[in-house]
Amino acid sequence: MDTRGLEQMLSTLRSTAAQAGAAAKPAEAGAAAGTDFAQVLKNSIDQVNNAQKQATQMAENLAAGNSEQNLHEVMVALQTASISFQEMVQVRNRLVSAYQDVMNMQV
């Protein structure tokens, strides 16, 4: 069994965790300058987009009869893209909820 898809997913998760950890450290130290939240969010969305594009391309290659594409790799890539998208939607939902909570606060 080829584990390239799993290794790629783990690599993506590790890089996202590293970005989140780097963004959290300046905030904990109380530093005024830190990682831009918008940039971290944009990078995460770009990673999800790239995973979806890659999975779609792999599925198209498999459907076209490309002998280099393994069904297992394609299924792992599709599931990785799906889970990444679901995670992104949950983050968006939490951000919208937090925004609504802030907007409903009495000043």
N, C-alpha and C positions, 0 to 999 in steps of 0.2 A: 504494500500500500504506500502510495506516495503522500508524504506529509507536508508538501510545500504550501498547500492551502492553510493548514493549521499553523504552520510556522509563520506565514504571512499575517494571519489573524492575531497571533500572539504578539508579533512585532508591532502591529498597529495598536493593540491595546497597551503595550508597554510604552510606546511613544506618546499616546494620549495621556497615560498616567504620569509620565515624566513631565509633560507640559503642564498638567494640572498641579503637580507637585512644585514645579518651578513657579507657577503663578501664586501658590499658597505661601511660599516661603517669604517673599517680601511683605505680604500682608501681615504675617505673623510677627515679623520684625518691626513693623510699624513704619516701614520706609514709604516715602511719598511716591517714589518712582518704582514701578514694577512692570510686570508683563501686562500688556494691554488685553483686557478681557475680550474685546471685540476681535482682536487678532487670533486669540486662542480659539474662540468660537468659529471664526472663519476657517481656520486650519482644520478644525474637526469636521466641519461641513464639507470641506474640500476632500478630506480623507474618505468620508462616506460616499461622496459623489464618485471618486476614483474607484472605490470598491464596487459600486454598482456598475460603472462603465466596464470594468474589467470582467465582472461576472457575466454581464450581457454579451461581451465579446467572446468569452469562452463558450457560452451556450450557443451562440451563433456558429462558432467554429465546429462545435460538436454536431449541431444539426446539419451543417454543410458536409459532414463526413470527414472532417479533418482527423487523420489518424493520430495526431499528436495530442489531442485532447482526450483525457481520461474522464469517464462519467463521474467517478468519485471526486476528482478535483473540481469539476464543474458544480457538482451538488454542494460541496463545501464552500466554494466561492459564492454561490447563490445564497446559501444560508448565512454566511458571514455578512453579505451585503444587506440581507433582510434584517438581521439582528442589529446591525449598525444603524440602519434607518429607524428601527423601532426605538433604539436608545436615543437617537437624535430627537425623535418626536416626543419622548418622555421629558427630555431636557427642556425642549421648547414649552411643553405644558407647564413644567415647574416654573419657568421664567415668566410665563404669562400669569400664572397664579400669584407669584411674588409681586409682579407689577400691579395686579389688581388689589392685592392687600395693601400695598404702599399708597395707591391712589385712594383707597377707602379710609385711610387713617384720618383721624380728626387732628387738626393742628391748633 
